[in-house]
Amino acid sequence: MEPVIESVTVGGDALTVSLIVWRRFHRPMPGLVEAIYDINPGLAEHGQYLPVGTSFDMPIPIPRDETVLPPIRLW
């Protein structure tokens, strides 16, 4: 399945890639910040805070089915 790519444009001051990811998904997304830097060469050259108007592509992870584990009984 082809990964979904979303185009993002920075619209405010003092925004970081990790803050943009947090505001988009409202939960931790392990490895997504690194994936964004991998598919957007030169994005890190802007520094920690991205300038207003900077555009980059963000891969959207494909949701997986939740795995339900049986409860552990101690006694």
Residue frames as qw, qx, qy, qz and C-alpha x, y, z in Angstrom:
[[0.000, 0.890, 0.457, 0.000, 0.00, 0.00, 0.00],
 [0.390, 0.535, -0.004, 0.749, 1.30, 3.43, -0.97],
 [0.328, -0.424, -0.486, 0.690, 2.05, 5.72, 2.00],
 [0.066, 0.896, 0.399, 0.186, -0.08, 8.86, 2.24],
 [0.458, -0.018, -0.094, 0.884, 1.89, 12.12, 2.09],
 [0.065, -0.900, -0.426, 0.062, 0.41, 15.35, 3.47],
 [0.412, 0.460, -0.029, 0.786, 1.81, 18.75, 2.54],
 [0.422, -0.748, -0.388, 0.334, 2.28, 21.08, 5.53],
 [0.301, 0.627, -0.019, 0.718, 2.97, 24.82, 5.50],
 [0.401, -0.309, -0.520, 0.688, 4.17, 26.49, 8.70],
 [0.057, -0.738, -0.413, -0.530, 1.67, 29.17, 9.65],
 [0.469, -0.872, -0.080, -0.115, 2.98, 30.47, 12.98],
 [0.164, 0.759, -0.535, 0.333, 6.09, 31.53, 14.85],
 [0.261, -0.485, 0.758, -0.348, 8.21, 29.26, 17.07],
 [0.935, 0.062, 0.110, -0.332, 6.94, 25.99, 15.59],
 [0.191, -0.479, 0.843, 0.155, 9.09, 22.87, 15.52],
 [0.498, 0.106, -0.753, -0.417, 8.56, 19.71, 13.50],
 [0.234, -0.150, -0.918, 0.284, 7.78, 17.75, 16.66],
 [0.215, 0.313, 0.449, -0.809, 5.19, 20.34, 17.78],
 [0.501, 0.253, -0.358, -0.746, 3.52, 20.22, 14.36],
 [0.433, 0.005, -0.891, -0.136, 3.36, 16.40, 14.59],
 [0.059, -0.223, -0.792, 0.565, 1.89, 16.62, 18.10],
 [0.347, 0.327, 0.182, -0.860, -0.77, 19.13, 17.01],
 [0.504, 0.202, -0.586, -0.601, -1.69, 16.96, 14.02],
 [0.588, -0.051, -0.800, -0.108, -2.02, 13.61, 15.80],
 [0.530, -0.604, 0.167, -0.571, -2.50, 14.54, 19.52],
 [0.926, -0.333, 0.178, -0.004, -0.38, 11.57, 20.60],
 [0.325, -0.628, 0.618, 0.344, 3.24, 10.41, 20.40],
 [0.853, 0.506, -0.010, -0.132, 4.24, 9.17, 16.95],
 [0.626, -0.526, 0.475, 0.327, 7.58, 7.35, 17.32],
 [0.571, -0.025, 0.598, 0.562, 9.86, 7.78, 14.34],
 [0.378, 0.794, 0.462, 0.112, 7.67, 10.26, 12.46],
 [0.073, -0.945, 0.148, 0.281, 9.89, 13.31, 13.04],
 [0.437, -0.427, 0.662, 0.435, 12.88, 11.36, 11.73],
 [0.513, 0.402, 0.707, 0.276, 10.84, 10.21, 8.71],
 [0.221, 0.942, 0.228, -0.105, 9.91, 13.83, 7.97],
 [0.179, -0.819, 0.415, 0.353, 13.55, 14.88, 7.99],
 [0.546, -0.108, 0.752, 0.353, 14.42, 11.87, 5.78],
 [0.450, 0.559, 0.639, 0.277, 11.94, 12.74, 3.03],
 [0.124, 0.978, 0.145, 0.084, 12.59, 16.52, 3.20],
 [0.724, -0.018, -0.048, 0.688, 16.29, 17.11, 2.58],
 [0.222, 0.384, 0.009, 0.896, 17.35, 20.57, 3.72],
 [0.455, -0.731, -0.365, -0.355, 14.56, 20.99, 6.27],
 [0.724, -0.511, -0.245, 0.393, 17.01, 20.72, 9.17],
 [0.475, 0.209, 0.030, 0.854, 19.01, 23.64, 7.74],
 [0.198, -0.724, -0.249, -0.612, 16.24, 26.00, 8.93],
 [0.012, 0.339, -0.625, 0.703, 17.15, 25.25, 12.54],
 [0.018, 0.210, 0.893, -0.397, 14.97, 24.20, 15.45],
 [0.311, 0.605, 0.451, -0.578, 12.18, 26.71, 14.76],
 [0.438, 0.352, 0.647, 0.516, 10.81, 26.66, 11.23],
 [0.026, 0.178, -0.070, -0.981, 10.24, 30.01, 9.51],
 [0.512, 0.502, 0.458, -0.525, 6.66, 30.98, 8.67],
 [0.600, 0.635, -0.198, -0.445, 5.79, 29.83, 5.16],
 [0.035, -0.427, 0.892, 0.143, 8.12, 26.82, 5.14],
 [0.870, 0.116, -0.070, -0.474, 6.50, 23.88, 3.37],
 [0.027, -0.386, 0.922, 0.008, 7.34, 20.21, 3.82],
 [0.720, -0.055, -0.549, -0.421, 5.83, 16.78, 3.27],
 [0.409, -0.341, 0.699, -0.477, 4.64, 14.65, 6.19],
 [0.404, -0.013, -0.878, -0.258, 4.04, 10.91, 5.77],
 [0.655, -0.289, 0.191, -0.672, 0.80, 9.80, 7.41],
 [0.107, -0.215, 0.965, -0.103, 1.17, 6.40, 9.11],
 [0.584, -0.144, -0.605, -0.521, -1.32, 3.77, 8.07],
 [0.577, -0.393, 0.442, -0.563, -3.40, 2.72, 11.08],
 [0.323, 0.145, -0.934, -0.037, -3.02, -0.89, 12.10],
 [0.704, -0.441, -0.440, -0.342, -5.59, -3.13, 13.69],
 [0.348, -0.629, 0.506, -0.477, -5.41, -3.08, 17.46],
 [0.576, 0.074, -0.811, 0.071, -4.18, -6.29, 19.02],
 [0.647, -0.556, 0.105, -0.510, -6.21, -7.34, 22.03],
 [0.337, 0.314, -0.841, 0.282, -4.12, -9.28, 24.52],
 [0.673, -0.480, -0.546, -0.135, -5.72, -11.61, 27.02],
 [0.357, -0.822, 0.237, -0.375, -5.51, -10.38, 30.62],
 [0.462, 0.308, -0.751, 0.356, -2.73, -11.70, 32.83],
 [0.737, -0.578, -0.154, -0.315, -3.96, -13.45, 35.94],
 [0.092, 0.612, -0.674, 0.403, -1.54, -13.52, 38.86],
 [0.327, -0.155, 0.829, -0.427, -3.59, -15.92, 40.97]]
